[in-house]
């Protein structure tokens, strides 16, 4: 049984929808906008469900807060796929701790270091950070493994480095 967390509000003046799988900590970035409404969120849900249909593992629950942007049409998209929506209690950020931790990580490691110019720039930055987060950033809660299996790294040999986001993050292997 898999749980999926939904969250938003990553960047100032922009809303970014994202979903996190509890077991793997895999982050799926959905979209960014300056004018969020319930229709936009419902479309993000539809697009996620289309992508999830390609995945063989089933998700049983979607956890999200009580923001008005998560209208009944948002929950209907998931219920049509037999995914039960669970609303967190009011003013209880620990109830959605995985989404809160993702927001903290992406802000501290990425967005606080970069001046975001526009929505397209934000989307590119979050896409690159999301790939790093899923494929190269070890997670303590996963025994220092990655959410998505990336290329096998050889523990022997020289240490190599690469810059992520133009040098904001340095990745060594």
Buried (B, 14 or more C-beta within 10 A) or exposed (E): EBBBBBBBEBBEEBBBBBBBBBEBBBBBBBBBBEEBEBEBBBBBBBBBBEEBEEEEEEBEBBBBBEBEBBBEBBBEBBEEBEBEBBBBEEEEEEBBEBBBBBBEBBBEBBBEBBEBEEBEEBBEBBEBBBBBBBBBBEBEEEEEEBBBEEEEEEEEEEEEEEEBBEEBBEEEE
